[in-house]
Structures are given as C-alpha cells and as structure tokens.
Amino acid sequence: MLDCNILVINPGSTSDCVALEKYILTGGLAHGKLVAPEIKRRVGWIAQVLSYPGGDEMTALRRSAELALRHPATVKKYGPAVPG
C-alpha cells in the first residue's frame, strides 16, 4: 500500500478558478525515490512542489479521529468523489 499525502495550498478566491500556490508532499510519499520526483516533474510547471518527509501519519490520523469524535460539528462533509 502506498502511503500518499498531497496537500494542495492555494490563496482563497471568490471565483471558481484559483491560482495554485504550491503542492506539498508529506509522509512516506515524500521519501519516495521514484514517485516524488515524478510528481515534481509532472506538476512542477503548475506550482512549487515541496517535500516534507514524515513517518507518523497514523498518529495524526488517530488524533484527527479523536477530535472528530469529541467535536462532531467541526467535521467537514464533502460530496462524492468524481470518477477519474
């Protein structure tokens, strides 16, 4: 299983189109010798690509789940995924 975290940061916008500011690769994905460079090669022309290697994704997931259970009102709901 590929551990993949990609955070897309863009400055807020009032239109449907926003300028992408940067891609941030985190976790195991950022350690990759093949995947991370390929992502940078493919999307680097769109926006800056940063890598922040990590290894404690499960702790972060657990903490987020605990927070959601304690404060259900803070959980964001998203629509169904768009088929690729």
Secondary structure, 3 states (H helix, E strand, C coil): CCCCEEEEECCCCCCCCCCCCEEEEEHHHHHCCCHHHHHHHHHCCCCEEEEEECCCHHHHHHHHHHHHHHCHHHCCCCCCCCCC
